[in-house]
Structure formats: C-alpha cells, structure tokens
Amino acid sequence: MFALYAVSGQGGPKIAPARLSTFVAATLTSPRTRGLRRALAEVSRRVSGSPHRVHYFHQVDDPYSHLAAQRLEALEARYAIDLVPHLVGPPSDAAAPERARLEAFARKDAADVAPGYGLTFPRRERPPDAAEVHLAARALADAIASRRFAEAAAPVGAALWRGEPIPGGAADAAAAQAAVEAGNALRRRLGHYLGAMFHYGGEWYWGVDRLRHLERRLTGLGLRRPGSGEGPLVARPETGDLRSAPQNSRVGERLGLELYLSLRSPYSYIAIERTLELARRLSVDLALRPVLPMVMRGLPVPREKRLYILLDAKREAESAGITFGRVCDPVGRPVERCFSLWRWSRERGREAELLLSFSRAVFAEGVDAATDAGMRRVAEAAGLPWSEARERLDRDDGWRDALEGNRQALLAMGLWGVPSFRILGRSGESDFCTWGQDRLWRVETEIRSRLCAPVAGREGTAAD
C-alpha cells in the first residue's frame, strides 16, 4: 500500500525492503508521530502569528463538495477559525482512473446519504453541463472575492444541481479560471488531489464523512465556541434496533449480502471484520467477492493518494477500534500466495478466516506474506493446518479467473472500487449497491429496512 524501498550504503547493514516499508508505515501512522506533527504545526502557527486557518477546497461540480458546503457556515459559527475557501478542478486521470463511474456514483451516493446526514442533494436526471458549471464557478469566485463564500456556496450548489438559475453575482470568466488554477496549485503543493477537502495544520479531511475528525482536533485545541452545541456537525446515523421490528415484518427471512474486497486495500481490511459481525448479528447470508488489487491490474496510484489513504485509514481504523499501521505491502507475490489457498479454504469453510487473517497480518502485524514463515502465520491464524497449506501454496487453480469474474460483476453494478457492497434483492425488491467502508451504516440501514418491511399481502395480520 505504501511501498518504500531503500538500499544500504557501502559497507552499511542491509535492511530488508519489507521490514523498512513496515517501519516507515508504522512511524507515519503512529499516534506519537501524529501528535508531534500537530504540535509542530501549532508551534509554527504561533511563531508566525497566524490564526487557526482551515483551508477548504471546493469543486463546483462535485456532489461531495455540495454536501460539505452545507456545513461551512455552521463550522465557522462553532469554531474560532479562519475558514479560507478555494475553487479547484477535478482530480487527474491517475487519481480517478474510472472517472465516468466515479462521477455517476458520486451523484447517486450523495443523494443516498444526504438524508442520513441531515443534508440535501437534489436528484436530477442529468448532471450539470459545462456552461452551468462555468456560471456557478463565476458566482463562487465572486463570493470568495467578497468574503461571502460560506453563505453562498450551498445556495449556488443547490441551484446548479437542480438546474435552476444561479443566484448572486458573477466574477468575469478570467477571474473564475484564475481562481480555479490558484486553488489547484495550492492543493497540489499541500499534497492532495480531490475536491471537498479540508486542510488544517498539515492534515487532510474529506468532506462531511471526515469532518468529525477535524472537529475533534479543533475541540482539542480549545477552539469550540461556548454554547455552540454538542456532538459533531455531521454524525453517522444510528441504525436502530432490530428487536423493535413490527410483528408483521420480514424478520426471519434471510437476505444476501456481497462484499467486494481487495487484499491490498486498507479500507477493505477495515471493513472485513465489521461486515462479518454485521452479517452474524442480522442473520444475513454473506458472500465474499475478492478482486485483484488495482496496481496488479496495471492501474497506477499516485504517491499523494497512497499517503493520504494510509493516514486516513489509520484514523478510520481507530474510530472502529481496529488495529492498523504496521503495514507490510502485500502487492504481488503475497496476494498471489494467499489466493492460492483461497479455494481450498472455502472447501474447509475457512474462507472468511483466511482473508481476515491475511489482511490483519499485512496491515496490523507487519507480516511479510511473501515468505513461508509469514504465510504459515496467516494460515494457522485462520485455523488451517500448515502441513496441508504448504502443499497448496503457489498453485494456480483458476483463482485468477474467479477474481476477474468478481471484477466484471462489480463493473456491471456501475462500481469499480473496494470495498463495495451489494444487498441481493428478493422477490419484488431491487439490489442495493454502494461503495466504501464508511457506507457500512447505509448497508445496515438498508438491511434493517428490508427485514422490517411488511410482507406483501399480509399487512395488518397477526404474527405467525
């Protein structure tokens, strides 16, 4: 995931690349390193006499930017900060290799999660065209120039996504273009690639989904204004309790859930155990659908994206109570070795245990799964006898075709990234699909709503 390689100087000790990579990842994700980085940022701020400045990067035609825009005024009201907005363009092709799918999913996802977050996102048959986006950019460039961005961004975004006239003034086209170019340059210099990003004191926070991490940091600095409210501005919704289901519900009928994952994805690792627990708790039939990592399919991952994912995954793992950080990048042979045991583990009823054991080993324990010692540790932790596993290692029993089939199924759903989820619709129901470990709350909410839905033709009857 974050592969760093080094060679020793002449006559110096040689350090195995895997061990060095693990050491660097563990150091970068260490709470001590994070604390030191934050302390240095605060010292630098004080020495320079700067305010607590939060930079916000807004992409006009990005649905997640529109969600974030709806909390900007509240963020300024709650915390003693200087919120500095910037306009930016979309990510590069290297950072967004499936651009069309990303844009389509973002519109669908924003509309899907907005109600749970107490926000709104207009559903529109077609996305805004270039002319509409250009007008909105001019309006927001004018709002930045007149220091009205926090109050103007949400109304402008709502009009854009509804296809209505853009409110407010408008900067000239050259000024709007210059604002976007300046925002792109600053975002690149600070080390990111997406819109809807908040940057404070050397750390990045993505949209409303990560706003709570920023709020926790600002609160720790004593920046929350007295009487400004409790709890986060955007909380992940509570999913309720199945025991409160109505008597004429579908509780007892089993749903099917598919989890699409990659053994090189830290977000997949964060999701696996929680998804297994969810399936057990709600009596859902879970099917694991692994796919080959992007890099092993020839898709590049830019350095700034790798670094952001590493640090963001650490925060998300901490929030979920999952150990993460001693990463030994499993790209290449380690992934292949694990999948050489995959079909066999399924036959023994230990598929989930193998994938979870491997993921925990390479993302939390620093295990080099390219070695026999590493794979022995993985196999035995999964409850698989090493004497039998060793005989099956490095064999190609058709697992590549199976993983490619999973990838094609993922693409057919309009998705491509991992972890992704599909709830298999029963008679009269459509499938529900979504992407991201931070969408597990939506998966659970959807499962609960389907389990508690009245059985067709039996409304008002007593329970069986």
Secondary structure, 3 states (H helix, E strand, C coil): CCCCCCCCCCCCCCCCHHHHHHHHHHHHHCHHHHHHHHHHHHHHHHHHCCCCEEEEEEECCCHHHHHHHCCHHHHHHHECCEEEEEEECCCCCCCCCCHHHHHHHHHHHHHHHCHHHCCCCCCCCCCCCHHHHHHHHHHHHHHHHCCCHHHHHHHHHHHHHHCCCCCCCCCCHHHHHHHHHHHHHHHHHHCCCCCCEEEECCEEEECCCCHHHHHHHHHHCCCECCCCCCCCCCCCCCCCCHHHCCCCCCCCCCCEEEEEECCCCHHHHHHHHHHHHHHHHCCCEEEEEECCCCHHHCCCCCHHHHHHHHHHHHHHHHHHCCCCCCCCCCCCHHHHHHHHCHHHHHHCCCHHHHHHHHHHHHHHCCCCCCCHHHHHHHHHHCCCCHHHHHHHCCCCCCHHHHHHHHHHHHHHCCCCCCCEEEEECCCCCCCEEEECHHHHHHHHHHHHHHHCCCCCCCCCCCCC
